[in-house]
Amino acid sequence: MTGDASVVLRKSLDEIDNYRKRTVITFGVTAALSQAAWIALIIGVNRADVKTTIVLASLALAMTVFGGVFMLALLIFRVTHRLLKAIEVGVQR
């Protein structure tokens, strides 16, 4: 492998590793917000009317499904992009 290709490959793999660390933090924040929405639903269901309960349930469900699915899709997209770039550099040698 040439020096230039090796540097690009190492940079791509380092970016994947750094992105993984940031993603763990982001997933943690998303999970905490999801749990907070479910706790708000549990607490609010006893004091709220039907309309407010539906809004709280919709918020909790949206935070869980859309937050988790969006974060997972973003993770897969970015890591796949970097891996393909690293493989491309490896093939060009």
C-alpha positions, -999 to +999 in steps of 0.1 A: +000+000+000+014+034-008+019+060+019-009+082+007-034+053+005-024+041+039-030+076+054-064+078+038-073+043+050-061+051+086-080+084+086-113+067+075-110+041+101-101+067+128-132+087+118-154+056+122-140+050+157-145+087+167-180+087+152-188+055+172-179+073+204-200+103+196-229+080+186-229+063+220-234+096+237-261+106+212-279+073+217-277+078+254-293+112+251-320+098+228-327+070+253-329+094+282-354+117+263-375+086+254-376+075+290-385+110+301-414+110+277-427+077+290-423+089+326-442+121+318-469+099+303-471+077+334-472+107+357-496+127+336-521+100+329-536+103+364-540+140+363-547+147+326-578+146+305-581+122+275-568+148+250-536+155+270-531+117+276-532+111+238-507+139+232-484+125+259-487+090+245-480+102+210-449+121+222-436+090+240-441+067+211-426+092+186-395+097+208-390+060+211-397+049+175-385+079+154-356+088+177-343+052+178-349+044+142-335+077+129-303+073+150-298+037+139-303+046+102-279+075+105-253+053+122-255+026+095-253+052+068-222+070+081-203+039+090-211+022+058-200+052+038-166+054+056-160+016+053-167+017+016-143+046+013-116+026+031-123-005+010-120+016-022-087+030-011-075-006-003-085-019-037-068+009-056-034-001-043 
